[in-house]
Structures are given as structure tokens and as C-alpha cells.
Amino acid sequence: MAYLNSLEEANQIIPSVLDEIKTEIAPLLNKGKVANYIPELGKVDPMKFGMAVRLLDGTTYQIGDSQTNFSVQSISKVFSLTKAFGVLKDDLWKRVGKEPSGNPFNSLIQLENENGKPRNPFINAGAIVVADVICSHYDEPLNTILDFIRELANNKQLKMNIGVLQSEKKFGNRNAALAHFMKSYDNIESDVNEVLDCYFGHCSMEMNCVDLATAFLFLSNHGVHPISGKKYLSASQAKRLNALLLTCGTYDSAGEFAFKVGMPGKSGVGGGIVAIIPGLLSVSVWSPGLDKHGNSLAGTKALELFTTKTAVSIF
Ligand code: GLU
């Protein structure tokens, strides 16, 4: 087995590793369950699989359906968090915690026990508080986030899927409950409907694996996007955001994900996962079938195979 020790070795190693992964995950593609609690998401073909790797020097490796758009869902919480962290700095943590929740991503129980302060920014309640921060600081909060995502991904064409957006709004009663509940604890400043429009809007964004890997590159480069040279977070903030991804980024199986994969990453119920290796690369994968925690089943396996076969991980 040839391990990847530096960017220079990537050309020899990554293309064949991606080929092997595609073959090895094939039996898993129909094993997961496509999310259908947002009915529009349930229409996706479960056999889709794509993967993209972007190195800090801009090189891209990709395989399968890496250029097919899909619903990024919770992955978009990383982008809204980046914006809100940039705005509020460490005051953000007065409104939202930094601990794994150990509960389902849309749980109400913990929120009551902890007086309306969400455990972390990646459970729905936390991301709704983050959306509220954006609403308090920008005249056009949703457009601000969408444009920010387009900038990070270097793709002006990115759009929301309006069918998914409508489906989210129609079936988003639990998220509305979370938002109203936090408003009763004064942890939501803006009008609840405005905050939910922003939250549902960024979750319904569609991107492909290459877009997502590109958009996460700044997190593998101390907060500076290596392609544009633009600084989005300080090195210290990027370190902290990556720590949150490792401990809270993959629902309540972040421990299992860290154990198997060894990279900070964020998943979404659309079946996407994006992960990074600081100083080296970002990698994204898409396969719509989910495991019981809400992470892409074949996608998690693909990332595990990637770090096993290349021996790059944060550990
Ligand atoms: N918009 C989705 C929700 O609020 C996000 C779910 C996810 O990907 O975790 O339920």
C-alpha cells in the first residue's frame, strides 16, 4: 500500500484510491435509507455516488456523480456558522454551546433542560440561533448566506432547490417549535418566521461534490481560501470550527465517525459529507442512503477507506 505523505505524491496515489473506493462501496449503495421526513428529499436515486478531493494547490480529483447537484442540508450550517463567528467572534458562544449533544439533531428535550441555549451550532436549534445572528446583522440575511456560499465554492450558479425549500417549510414544524421555544428564552432576536426563512433557505441550497470540497478548502488552510487568498476566519477560529466539526459535525455519532474516519467533517441528510485534513486537502462524498444516525452510509465508508488507504488523517 502506498501512503500519501505530501501534495507531491497525490497524483500517484489519489486517482487509484478513488477507483478502489468506488468499487468497494458499490455493495453498500442500496443499504442506507434515503431521508424522506422532508418529502422532496425522498425522490433522490439511492444509487448515486460521487466523491471529490481538492488539494490546497487547487488540484481536483473526482469520481462518479461528483458533478451532480444535491441538497446540502445541514452541511450549509458550516457556512452560516463561519459568517456568524466572523461577526460575533467569541460572543457567539454566549448564545450557543460547543459540546456534542448526544441527542438527535432536532431534539427539544435538551433545549428545555438547558434554558434555550443549544448544545452546539450543528444541531438544528444551534443553527437556528446562528441564522438569527445573521438576521440581526444583515438586511438581506438569506441572500447574504447564499452569496457567501457561492463565493466559497467559486460558483455563482449555485441555487436553492425551491421544491425542497417548500417541502422544508411545509413539514418544518419541529424546527418552528425549536425557534419559538428559544424565542421564549430570549435566545432569538428577530422575527421567528424571518429566522426560519433564512435557515430553511440555506439548507435547501444545492451543490455538487466539487463545489463542496472547494467551499471547505479555507478550513484546511487556517481560515484562508487557498484559491482566492481571501481570509474568512483567523487561524484560531478555523482551529475551533474544525474542533466543532470533529466533535459535533456528524450528528450523534461524531465519536464513531472520528474513530472510523479520523477527519473533522460535516454531514447532511441529503447524503453529503465534507471533511478536511489541515494543511493538505478537503474531500467530499455524496451517497443519498443514510445510516440510522443520519450520515450517508456509503459516504462514511468511502471516507473511512480514503483515510485508511492514504494514511492521511488528523491522527
Ligand atoms: N433542513 C434540515 C432540517 O432542519 C437539516 C437536516 C440535516 O441535514 O441535518 O431538518
Residues whose N, C-alpha, C, O or C-beta is under 5 A from the ligand:
A	BS01	LIG	Q73 S74 N124 N175 C203 S267 G268 V269 G270
